[in-house]
Amino acid sequence: MTNSTEAQKPQNTKKNKKKGATLDTFYGAKIQNTEQIEEDIQENSPKSPKGNRNSPQTHEEFESERTKKMEALWEEKWEMMQKKFTHLQNQFDQTVKENQALKQELIKQSQNTKKLEENIKYLTDKVIDLENRGRRENLRIIGLPEKPEINTKLDMVIQDIIKENCPEILEQGGNTSTDRAHRTPSTLNPQKTTPRNVIAKFQSYQTKEKILQEARKRQFRYKGMPIRVTQDLASSTLNDRKAWNMIFRKARELGLQPRISYPAKLTIYFQGKVWAFNKIRAVRT
């Protein structure tokens, strides 16, 4: 019977020794590391005879085999690193080419967009200009009271305005007839306290211009009530002109004789010269 306290036999260190870890390469292949290779070499190397453990020939063969396997390992590593580097370099070059192509396409699209915006602006300006020219015989009357007896006979009211404010046009035999006259907008908004504007289309452009010139010189009235007579223009042009209101009033206070000319340009007289401005920011600078 064996003694329970007898020392256990030493375990096989080779079986318990942890095998060398594997190296995952870039492409998923597995290469044994140097520790594992050395173990395999030692296990598979020829054993020296008991009486001649340090045989020179056996030792040289062992060292030669180990060196060859180590060289093969590092050559394989180097080749795979080179392949991976070449692959990454190709990907980088392809990305650079794609970025350059996208950059060129972006520049091209930006140029096309700018050209398209210029064309849209040109066409918009042309449409507005055509609309304004279609209104060249029109006058806009502002402040005419909103009364049924006026709204039902606007043509006669306009003739009364001409007689009251510029009778010389009638005396000269000018054609003051109108093709039509109407309120704008067509529907009355009960929430608004100011009367709607009146648009009058004259048969004679020359007569319309004479009335407009007289209206610029003095305040027009209808039966003693002040009214304004201006050129009828497209709504976008009217909005551009309204943007000048504050500067226009200030220039008039300073005695600069301001005037809004077609389509929406401010002109003033300063130090004996005529100054014209197309944009508000040009005045501010």
Salt bridges, closest charged atoms under 4 A:
GLU39 OE2 - LYS17 NZ 3.55
GLU43 OE2 - LYS19 NZ 3.74
GLU63 OE2 - HIS59 NE2 3.99
GLU63 OE1 - ARG66 NH2 2.79
ASP125 OD2 - LYS121 NZ 2.96
ASP129 OD2 - ARG133 NE 2.80
GLU131 OE2 - ARG135 NH2 2.99
GLU137 OE2 - ARG136 NH1 3.69
GLU137 OE1 - LYS201 NZ 3.28
GLU146 OE2 - ARG183 NE 3.75
GLU146 OE2 - ARG196 NH2 2.64
GLU168 OE2 - ARG218 NH2 3.91
GLU209 OE2 - LYS208 NZ 2.70
GLU214 OE2 - LYS217 NZ 3.60
GLU214 OE1 - ARG218 NH1 2.68
ASP232 OD2 - ARG135 NH1 3.05
ASP232 OD1 - ARG140 NH2 2.84
